[in-house]
Amino acid sequence: MNKQDPAESFFEMEKQRLIGEINSDVLSHTNALNRKLEEVDGVGKEFNTVAELWSSFLGIVNDKANESYEAAVPGTGTTNFGASTQR
């Protein structure tokens, strides 16, 4: 019973070959997926600087809008027209 069946040995050899081929394909696809994920992460980081720029622009616009409400009324000498009329 120590003799190997020729069909079994062929089966085992084919099984090992296919397992090696599948391992190679899985590794290759995993590496490709990893590269794509790194690219996506890089693109996301590029948008952070754009988002920060727009955020600071919005802050400046909001500050200017608030200043216009608190701006001095010409000819009153004060910063708030309501305060100048409540004397």
Buried (B, 14 or more C-beta within 10 A) or exposed (E): EEEEEEEEEEEEEEEEEEEEEEEEEEEEEEEEEEEEEEEEEEEEEEEEEEEEEEEEEEEEEEEEEEEEEEEEBEEEEEEBEEEBEEE
